Amino acid sequence: MPDKKFFITAAIPYVNGRPHLGHALEFVQCDAAARFAKLKGFETLLISGSDENGLKIVRAAQVQNLTPRQLADKNTVFFRDLVQKLNIQIDVWRRGSDRKLHWPGTRKLWRLSMEKGDLYKKKYGGFYCVGCEDYYTKKQLQDGKCPEHLTPPEWVEEENYFFKLSRFKSRIEKLIASDEIKIIPRQRKNEIMAFIKSGLVDFSVSRSKDRAKNWGIPVPDDDSQVIYTWYDALNIYQTAAGFGIDDTLWKKWWPADVHVIGKGILRFHAVYWIGMLLSAGLPLPKSISVHGYITVNQQKMGKSLGNVIDPLEVIDKYGSESLRYYLLREIPSHSDGDFSFSRFEQLYNADLANGLGNLIARITRLTENVSFKPADSFPFSTEFEKAMANFAFDEALSLIWNQIRFLDRFINDKKPWTIKNKSELKEILEPAVNKIREIAFYLQPFLPQTAEKIIGLFSGRKIKSAPPLYPRIR
Ligand SMILES: [Zn+2]
């Protein structure tokens, strides 16, 4: 095992549709954390993948007259495209339909739990929401509808395999209460503690092959059933790191240091997934960082509302670094946030064009053709380290922008343009240049291309002026 390794996962999106802003937010958060770890000398692994099994995919494919595989292939392309355009340094993208690289690990996990006696078959009836791929009891429904999707569920009765989650209640409760599995933020930890205390019931982990239209991973030794899509999607975290196919690789990386997820799927990660790993006797993830949802113009995003923002379109219009900045700075890292084009342009002009861009332009103008000592190294401040350790990217960026404002004020106060004496001038400009180098160093995890440009501008002994980093939007 390497001394310093950092293994981070983005949630495994369903590929029944195209990516939305929430996916972009999660990828960018993961990328910033991984790039920061790299700067600190960690060997990192950032993974995600696509959840391709399950009824939701089957149904969405039917609507479009495609096979489930064709639909998964088609939509996975959009996700990979988003990852690439957002400049996410992803190491592995594992697909749930990958028979060679994913299926063996999931069947292995199944068998481990079966050997422990934690899987059993039982006849069950419940209200099934295809959107959630989950059963509800009558009490859990809101006016007879799924509380998450607000659509009426269907009554389903069939024989399924169940996982003995109830057996693990006190162990899961202890692990989370003690922060052995740390849930960030605290509010989400409290929420999940209350859920666990209310009692854990066994949950169904397979579906009949007929209802699943033969799409999914067959249950080992029972061809009449396929494995429940959540069960196999969660296990992508492991198979992406080699579980079931490369034991040396898996041992090197597993367990994950952090799962980054949205608030809607905390239960699956903090309870079901932990129970599955406990049953199989496998190491547990160390933390779960939970972000919120993004509204658009203060409204819930939804196909029916026609207000879904395509992150790829935002990138085409404003560039990927501007979107990265908005998502990391404007959307609170651990609670809900809002997206609007008017706020996007406002923030862009204030922070990127005027704040950062203007400062760089000012300093390059003042220092053009003045020679300097090459850069020093810049240790991260304790405050910054703390923000990053808590995955509070908004706080970390706010610390950087404090430095930008500080430097702006410093230049306003010193008025270097009024100074003719060369050594006196150098005494003001040299610390200014060092500060800007430091700011660029800190910016690397968030705005990697911008940081690289600034570092390039100030790397030599002589500074060149350059076109504006962020032209104003009018
Ligand atoms: Zn639902």
Residues whose N, C-alpha, C, O or C-beta is under 5 A from the ligand:
A	BS01	ZN	C129 G131 C132 C146 E148 H149
